[in-house]
Amino acid sequence: MPRGPAVDLANLTATHQRHPAVHHVSAHFAAGSLAAIVGPNGAGKTTLLRSIAGLHRVDEGRVTLSGHKPRVALLPQQSGMDRAFPILCLDVVLQGLWSRLGAFRGASAADRDRAQHALEAVGLGGFARRPVGAMSAGQFQRLLFARLLVQDADLILLDEPFNAVDARTAADLLAVLRRWHGEGRTVLAVLHDLDLVEREFPDCLLLAREAIACGPTAEVLSAQNRLRARMMAEAWDESAPACAA
Ligand SMILES: Nc1ncnc2c1ncn2[C@@H]1O[C@H](COP(=O)(O)OP(=O)(O)OP(=O)(O)O)[C@@H](O)[C@H]1O
């Protein structure tokens, strides 16, 4: 029995300054699925992921998560994060516990142990006292995975989790994803590497502002669907308003 929720998107539209980034998207991810969200640049992948996380306003339609108040965690794109902020690695991992402990309650010894274990699980055992500003991009991504580990979420949303990391780090982080999947959590990841998606992700949503296809990866990533996504991307009018329908 999966512990992660099913994710249902019903006629979802989300906009930026009234221009549609995600337009009338309907798609379904089963409880406990390991699914990729793919599509050309500007296809609305990040906007969709943030809408599922409740961080971007939905203009029309609905996101429904099954189950009773499933815990949701989001790994944002690294390029959108400020790494100059003076904070130690252990404290970044402890942020993953804030939603349950409250930001102003001091971390207990057990919390610190848990954060230290998470650092060890991503190969950063000796980094607890290191400032984040002194980390490489790959180390920082491992650190964000450690924060996700302590969040212990039922639905894990990842925005380009393997960007700017080397093959060894990507393999290590992929192993963490497989573990989450094995534990029955629902994992949705925005990815650009379609070979990786075909190899590792059983399900897939191909997005081009609209949903081109959603389901088993081999079917979704057919030559015909890929061509359709590319053609739709070439035809986008960036100034088009969201339709009223
Ligand atoms: N903050 C913003 N303000 C205005 N428009 C935005 C903003 N963020 C995204 N958009 C627009 O929304 C559309 C979808 O962007 P989004 O980042 O969701 O796409 P994406 O598929 O994740 O792209 P990429 O693969 O390039 O990361 C694009 O046309 C983009 O220009």
The ligand as a Tripos MOL2 file, in Angstrom:
@<TRIPOS>MOLECULE
LIG
   31    33     1     0     0
SMALL
NO_CHARGES

@<TRIPOS>ATOM
      1 N1          8.2070   34.9700  -12.6550 N.pl3     1 LIG1
      2 C1          7.7000   34.9700  -13.8930 C.ar      1 LIG1
      3 N2          7.1700   36.0870  -14.4210 N.ar      1 LIG1
      4 C2          6.6360   36.1090  -15.6650 C.ar      1 LIG1
      5 N3          6.6000   35.0290  -16.4680 N.ar      1 LIG1
      6 C3          7.1250   33.8970  -15.9960 C.ar      1 LIG1
      7 C4          7.7090   33.8050  -14.6980 C.ar      1 LIG1
      8 N4          8.1490   32.5300  -14.4950 N.ar      1 LIG1
      9 C5          7.8540   31.8680  -15.6330 C.ar      1 LIG1
     10 N5          7.2500   32.6740  -16.5180 N.ar      1 LIG1
     11 C6          6.7900   32.3020  -17.8690 C.3       1 LIG1
     12 O1          5.9160   31.1760  -17.7660 O.3       1 LIG1
     13 C7          6.1970   30.2410  -18.7980 C.3       1 LIG1
     14 C8          6.5040   28.8760  -18.1690 C.3       1 LIG1
     15 O2          7.6670   28.9910  -17.3620 O.3       1 LIG1
     16 P1          8.1960   27.7710  -16.4930 P.3       1 LIG1
     17 O3          9.4130   28.2350  -15.7640 O.co2     1 LIG1
     18 O4          7.0870   27.2090  -15.7070 O.co2     1 LIG1
     19 O5          8.5960   26.7400  -17.6450 O.3       1 LIG1
     20 P2          9.5920   25.4850  -17.6090 P.3       1 LIG1
     21 O6          8.9590   24.4480  -18.4570 O.co2     1 LIG1
     22 O7          9.9020   25.1160  -16.2030 O.co2     1 LIG1
     23 O8         10.8590   26.0800  -18.3360 O.3       1 LIG1
     24 P3         12.4150   25.6110  -18.3180 P.3       1 LIG1
     25 O9         12.4900   24.2440  -18.9290 O.co2     1 LIG1
     26 O10        13.0590   26.6380  -19.2020 O.co2     1 LIG1
     27 O11        12.8880   25.6610  -16.8860 O.co2     1 LIG1
     28 C9          7.3450   30.8190  -19.6320 C.3       1 LIG1
     29 O12         6.8010   31.4560  -20.7550 O.3       1 LIG1
     30 C10         7.9650   31.8400  -18.7080 C.3       1 LIG1
     31 O13         8.5060   32.9040  -19.4290 O.3       1 LIG1
@<TRIPOS>BOND
     1     1     2 1
     2     2     3 ar
     3     2     7 ar
     4     3     4 ar
     5     4     5 ar
     6     5     6 ar
     7     6     7 ar
     8     6    10 ar
     9     7     8 ar
    10     8     9 ar
    11     9    10 ar
    12    10    11 1
    13    11    12 1
    14    11    30 1
    15    12    13 1
    16    13    14 1
    17    13    28 1
    18    14    15 1
    19    15    16 1
    20    16    17 2
    21    16    18 1
    22    16    19 1
    23    19    20 1
    24    20    21 2
    25    20    22 1
    26    20    23 1
    27    23    24 1
    28    24    25 2
    29    24    26 1
    30    24    27 1
    31    28    29 1
    32    28    30 1
    33    30    31 1
@<TRIPOS>SUBSTRUCTURE
     1 LIG1         1 GROUP 0 **** ****
